[in-house]
Amino acid sequence: MISPFNFPLNLVAHKLAPMIAVGASGVLKPPPQCPLTAHRLAEIVIEAGWPAEAVNVLHCAESTAQRMVEDPRLAVLSFTGSEAVGWKLKALAGRKQVLLELGGNAPCIVDAGVDLEQVLPAILSGAWAHGGQVCIKVQRLFVHQSLFERFLERFVAATQALAVGDPLDEATVVGPLIETRHAERVLEWIGEARAAGARLHCGGERRGNVVLPAVLTDVDPTLRVCREEVFGPVTVVEAFDDFGEVLARANGGRFGLQAGLFTRDLEHALRAHRELDFGGVIVNDVPTFRVDNYPYGGTKASGFGREGVHYAALEMTEPKVLVLRGLSS
């Protein structure tokens, strides 16, 4: 079980809970940036009565983790993290059962007729909470042409009004990125977009590891802020006229974790569910929405298998058939 830094308790629980439910033992490799919450959760599990030898927390180098992935004595690999690392580990896992929960560049569609005041708070949270370090953050916003100018004006003003900075301040919405190199990368991607003609409406500056939330328009869809997982406080806003066309644009690219749609049209909601190639389609909320017990996971480059306690438990087990036939006495 390999977990990332951005939800250092919750994402560990997503692995430990189904492991316990199926009566398995496991080895947990927590993230090096924040290992202590995983270690404490394992202690609590043991204090609650789970056998100490059945849950192991191993702080180790990537090379050691790779040896465990390759070791046939470990029957299941459950990995949450980056696309590049996840698919590499799957290739090394041999006959293991593999569960991958990887990245995304989540689209969110704002359809015609939507009340902007009603949807704006959710979109602000989905775009900027946790400094954008969420694999289902609102990264690509598609807004109907009839609402585009009004939405953009309000979205930019509300973004500029957010509290930014110290994560220990309860008022803060946009805190720092986990490491300096990630702050530098996000600024590089913003600069690349601007050099290609994109318009920066706010943000895009750096204060230490805090990147001020950046709103971009007129972005070439082949650039990294659209094509890759930004994992930072950057959101690209685009206009659309035709609903079928925007579904095709949302489907563009190799990721398919979750998509969001705000609409008053039930037919549009059902069509989006049919046509969007994503593991989840969230109607009238942002793609950042998640309930821990539903089948969560992605298509295409975004993952393999599903989490959620029941569904992860199925991924960690194999069906065994018992046939009982009676014999005549």
Number of C-alpha atoms within 10 A of each C-alpha: 21 20 26 20 18 20 15 18 20 14 18 25 18 20 24 23 17 21 21 16 12 14 12 14 16 20 17 21 23 25 20 13 12 16 19 14 16 23 19 13 16 21 16 12 16 15 11 9 8 16 11 13 10 14 20 15 18 15 15 12 10 10 9 12 18 14 12 16 24 20 14 13 9 15 17 19 23 24 24 23 19 18 18 11 12 24 18 11 18 21 12 15 22 14 12 18 17 22 23 26 26 26 27 33 30 29 30 31 30 27 24 19 13 17 15 16 10 10 15 15 12 17 24 18 19 23 33 27 20 22 28 27 23 25 25 27 34 32 31 24 22 23 24 22 17 14 18 17 13 11 20 19 11 14 19 18 13 13 22 17 9 16 16 22 20 14 15 8 11 8 12 16 19 27 25 25 23 17 12 12 11 17 22 15 14 24 20 15 19 24 14 15 24 17 10 12 12 17 16 18 16 15 18 21 15 15 11 13 17 23 27 27 26 24 24 24 19 16 20 15 15 12 14 17 26 23 17 17 21 25 24 32 30 29 24 23 22 19 20 20 14 11 16 13 11 21 18 12 15 23 18 17 16 15 26 29 28 31 32 27 23 24 19 16 12 10 10 17 18 12 13 23 18 11 13 19 23 23 22 21 25 19 22 19 19 29 29 22 18 15 8 14 13 14 18 21 23 25 20 15 20 25 28 21 20 21 25 20 22 16 16 25 21 16 19 20 14 9 6 6 6 6 6 6 6 6 5 4 3
